[in-house]
Amino acid sequence: MRRRRKAKRAVSASALSQMGVCERLVVFEHFEGKRPTPAQRVALQRGLRAHRQFASEGESEAARRGRCFIATHVFGDGPETQVLRLFRDRYLRPTRAGRSLILAYYRLAPTVCRAMERWPMTRSAVGAAIKPLVWLATCLLADQEASHASG
């Protein structure tokens, strides 16, 4: 009579590299579970708080802090602004590089808006500079919608 073997689970690359460091730790964690250190728990809570704060920041909170958005200043709440917001949320927020770009934009935008208020003629130049970005964002969002519809 043949005995059935238990199906083995795949071993992650992280687990394999950990085995090279400390085989006993891998066995311990297998039987006892991972136990984060107090410093790791504090860092995790700090990261979760920062994530919640960043995710909750929207236009209303940004307005309360005095941030000014360039597209809103140039186009109002028109379709261009809506496209750029959707692009920000779908393409930029999910990535680390995108979030860095968003934060840099939040730092730069008030200065640009103040300059447009001081020199109103710059508003049309800034609008002309943003138009290609709106076009690119529109194309990328349309491609994304098409791929979701066909998939």
N, C-alpha and C positions, 0 to 999 in steps of 0.2 A: 504494500500500500504506500502510495506516494504522499508525502507531506507537502502542503502548500506553504510557500514562503510568503512572508509578509512583504507587501509592496514597499520598496525603499523610496524615500523621498529624495528629491534632488538636493544636493548640497550647494549652497550659495558660494559665490566667489569670496564674499566677506568671511564666511565660516572657514573656508579653506585657508585663507590668509591668516586668520586668527589661530588656526591649528599650528601653523608654523611658529607662531609667537608663544603660545602657551596651550599645550594639549590638555592640561588639567583644567584650565578655565573653560574650555569647550565642553568637557564632560560635566563639570559642575553646572554650567548654564543649561545644559541639556536636561539634567535632572532637577535642578532647583529653580530654573528660570533666571532671567537677567535681573540684576539688582543695581539700579543706577546709584551712583554716589550722591551725597548731598549736593555737591557742586554741580553735578549733571542735572539734578532735579531743579535747582535754582536757574541754571542756564535754559532748561527746557521751558520753565514758566516765563522767564524773561522773553524768550523767543515767541512763545504763544501770545503774550501780551502785545508784543510789537506787531505780530501778524494781524491780530484782531484790530489794532489801531489803524494799521495801513489799509486793511480791507474795508474798514468802516468809513474811511475818509472818502467823502463824495463831494459833490459840488456845494452842497449846503454847508458842510463843515469847513470846506476850504474858503467859502465866502465869509463865514464867521471869523476865520483867522486873518482875513484881509487878502487872501490870494486872489489874483485876477488871472483869468484865462485869456490868452491871446485870441484864440478863435472866437470866443464869446464877445470879446471887445470889438473884433473886426466884423463878424458875421451875425452877431446876436445869437438867438437860439435857432438859427436857420438849419437847413439840412447839412450844410458843411460841418457845423459844430457837432451835430448828432453823429455824423460819419466818423469824425475824429474821436469822439468819446467811445463809440463802439469799437473802433480800432484799438484804442488804448486798453479797453477792458478785455477784448478777445485775444489780442496779439502781444501787448506789452506786459500787462500785469502777470500773466502766468510764468514769465521768465525772469531770472535774476537781472539780466542785462536790461530788459524792458523796464523793470521796476527802478533800476538805477537811472535810466533815461527819464522816467516820469519824475523822479525826485529832482533831477537836474533841471527839468522843465519848470517844476514848481518853484525852484529858486530863481530861475531866470525870468519867468513870466511877469512878475510884478514890475521889474525894471523896464521891460519892453512896453508894458501897458502905460506906465508913467511917461515914457518917452512919447508914445502915441498921443497921450493927453496933452503933453507940452507942445508937441509939433504935429498937429492934425494931418499934415500932408504925408507923414510917414505911414499913416494907416493904410492908404491904398497900396503903398509899396510892400508893406508887410502882408496885406491880403494877396497881392500878386505872388509873393514868395510862398505863401501857404497853399495856394491853389494846386500846384503839382502834388503836394502831400495829400490833399483831399482826394485828388484823382487816383493816386496810388493806393490809398486806403480803400477807396470805393472798389477798385479792381480786385484787391486782395480779399475783401469781404465778399464780393460776388463770387470769386473762385471758391471760397470756403463754403458758401451757401450751395453752389453747384455740386461740390464734392459730397456734401452731406445729403443732398437730394438724390444723387445717383447711387450713393453707398448704402 
